[in-house]
Amino acid sequence: MAESGNGYVTASQATEAGIPRRKLTEAVRKGNLIQVARGLYALPETWEDPYLVAQHRFARGVFSDDTALFLHGMTDRAPFSLTMTFPRGYNATPARKAGVICRTCADDVLGLGIMELTTQHGNVVRVYDPERTLCDLVRGQRTVDSQVVIPAMQSYAKSPKRDVQKLVGYARSLGVERKIRNYLEVLL
């Protein structure tokens, strides 16, 4: 199961397949598996994927901001800390203790732009699409880091996959339409 799962298997996958959880414990004891996080196991030779581990540990979170930018290949700056967005009222204390930068979002726009993306290690995680990511970068800070936003906007403007209507629609929903339009006027 782990081999077909890119080196990873979860306890719930094992249970669904009819494998008792004690077999996972035995596999760890014998050195056939390594427990990466609670309920997440990997083959010993598997490179640890920090994005998959964080997604497993904090399943209600969505990768956002500079982390999403990096996952989309819109920046070459790897994030120092992973950034995830959670629903308002979510107890993000364990995520913060694990070093994750936690953002919150109103429930009515939390699902806006969620997609699945494959990490550089070949695992699928939930992340905001490029349009939502750009809006979050612009609205997430009082002073926008131009060294991050401008190259990201330039990358987006050059992309054949860009969807300007979607970007403006998201910007309207998130209250940053004027800021996004200012960037677009310069770049397009």
N, C-alpha and C positions, 0 to 999 in steps of 0.2 A: 504494500500500500504506500509506504513512504517513497519507494523508488518511482512509482507512478505519480506521486504528489510532489515532484521536484525535490525530493529528499525530506519532506515534512509529512507528518501525519498528526491529526488531532485525536484526542480521547473520544470525542463525539463521533468521529468517522469510524474509529475502531468499534465503538458500541453499535453503531448502525450496521456494521458488517458482521455483527454477532460475535465479536472478539471481546472476551472479558477484560476489564481494565487491569486486572492482576497480571495479564500477559504483557502489558506495557511495562509494568513495574519490573517483571522478570527480564524483559528485553533490556531495560536500563541497567539492571544489576549485572547482566552478562556482558554489557558493553556494546550490544547491538543497536541501541538507541541512546540518545542523550536527551534529557528533559531540558528544553530551552526555556519554557515558561509553563505556568500551570495549565495543563491540558494540551500542551504543544510539544511534540517530540520530533527529533531529527536524526537522520543517519549520521554516524560519527564523521564521515568525510564531507558533509554538507557545509558550505559556507553559510554563516549566519546572515540572514537578511533582516536588518533592523526594522525595515518597513513592515514586513510580514509579522514580526514579533510584536511590534507596537499595535498593529491592526488587530492581532489576536487578543492581546491583553486589554485593549481599550476599544472594543468592537463598535461602540456607539460613535466613535470619532471618525472624522474624515480628514485626510491630509489636505492642508491648505497653505496659503501664503507662500513663503520661500521654499518650503518643502514640495508643494505642488508644482511650483515653477521649475524646480530641479527635476522632478519626476517627468515633466512634460518636455524636458530638454530645452527650455527657454532661457536657461542660465547655466553657466559652467561652475557657478559657486555652489559647492555642496553645503547644505545647511549644517551649522554647528550643532543645533538641536532640532529635533523633529517638531513640526508645528501641526497641531490637529484642532479641528473645530468640533465642539460638542454642543448639545442642546442646552439652553438656559436651564438652570436648576440641577444639572448633572453634577455629581460629586467628582470633580476632576483631581482631587487631592492625590490619589495614587499615581495618576499620570504625571502630575507636577513632580512628585517625589522620584519618579523614574526619569526625570529630565526633559519631559515633553513640554513644549510651550503650548499652553491651552488657550484657545479662543472660545467664545460662546456666541451663539447666534439665535435669533428669534425663531420659533418653530415654523412660522409661515414661510421663511426663506432658507431654512436649514437644508432642505432637499434640493434646492435650486442648483443645478449644474453638477450633481454627483454622477460620477462615471467610474468604471473599473479600468485599471491600467496595470500593465505588467512591469514589475520592477526590473532593474538591471540583473537581478538574480533569477528572473523568470517566474516570479510569484505575482499573483493578482491581488491588488489592494484597492480600496475605495479612495478616490481623490476628486477634488473639484476640477472641472474642465478648465481650459485656458481662459475662457471668457470670465468665469466666476473668479478665478484666481487673480486676474488683473483687477477686477472690481474690489476684491478683498484687499489687495495690496494698496490700492489708492485710498480706500476708506478706513483701513485698519490702523492708520497712524495719523497723529496730528501733523507731523512733519514727514512727508513722504521721502524715502531714501531714493534720490534720483539715480544713484549708481545701480540700483536694482530695477526700478520701475522703467526708466527710459530704455535700457537695452531690452527689457522684456517686451515693452510695447513695440520697439523696432522689430524684434523677432516675430511678434504676432503680425505686424503689418506686412511682413515679407512672406508669411506662411500662406500656401495655397489653400489650407484648411480653415483659414479665418472666416468667421461669421459675424460681420459687423452688426447686423441686425440683432443677433442674439446678444452680443456684447452690450449694445445700447439698451436692449430690453432688461438685461440683468442690472445694468447700471441704474436704470429707472427704479427697479424694484428695491435696490440696495441704497438708494439715495445719493448716488455719486455720478449721475448722468452728466452734469456740467463739467466735472473734472475729466471724465472719460472723453467727452466730446472735445475738450481742449487738446488732449493728447492726439486724438484722431485727426483733428484739423491740421495739426503740424505734420503728422506722419503719412497721411493718405492724400 
